[in-house]
Amino acid sequence: MRKVLLATTALVALGGVSAASADVSISMSSEFKYSTYSDNTGTSTDKDSYASTQDMVITGTAAFDNGMSAKVTIDVDEGSTQDGGFSVTGDFGTVAFNDMGYDGGTAADVTADEASYLGTWNSADNDAQMPADDQIPEATLSYAAPAVSGFSINAGLVDGGTGDDGSILGIGYTVEAGSTTVALSMDTYSKGTLDATSIGAVVTSGDFVLTLTSNNEEDTSPSSGGAYDRTGDAMGVTYKVSDTLSVQAYSGTTDDSTDPDYKITDTGIGATYTITPGLSVSITNNSVEATTDDGTKTTADGTALALNVTF
């Protein structure tokens, strides 16, 4: 305790920083999801699954007398601390660490959920680059410059553990015209022989949102398998029908310029109904057709029904 007090005193004396106000909030969420699916693999006779997840986020914010502010988050998932981070903001911009680091890239998978099996198939198949997903990881340490005339810039590092560290650069531009907002972005990620790029455009007009993405990942010398250069192009649409109902749809295709046989097509449609604020139900259907590096052809179709509670 004595060392903590000494260190705190030194920081305050050095920066002239004292907390003028501080707030702590807690948010919780829980989801119960039923999934059913079919495929052509014949690897499973159980075509149904049930999953329940719980999450709690503790957020602390503080405003200092010198105009700077800080934010700390702790994310507790299923009873254990999974993520956490903090950020410091001032006239210079924002410096963020760990789970609050810059999370760039634009994805078009706008549906509320997906069948559990489809996610398992994707993660189990190292060759599968889903077209509606971006390939930009979250930064471990990042800096965001103050936005100027709609332009924004972010730079970050990704901890590579015992391997190479990665670097991220993100540039964005947002413009408004009446009730329409257009947000353009380009993010790049480099780590060793791997390079990834995410280009996105999000157009919001009233209750309608259109998302266009092009996500590329190239590795000239991967740890396993041969070199690849894959690009996923996708489009997502969401529409708020009423205060209680919204619908979503997306579609995309991934190709590999080094392999003419490689192709993944992914489509999804869904709807979310808000029973009351904090309580909603959603239904999503996803269809995947894929031919990956080893020539294996996979078709899968899944439907997910989920009940969500948030407060």
Helices and strands as residue ranges (DSSP letters): H 2-15, E 19-39, E 48-64, E 69-77, E 80-90, E 93-98, H 116-124, E 141-144, E 151-158, E 166-177, E 180-191, E 194-205, E 208-219, E 228-240, E 245-256, E 259-276, E 279-291, E 297-310
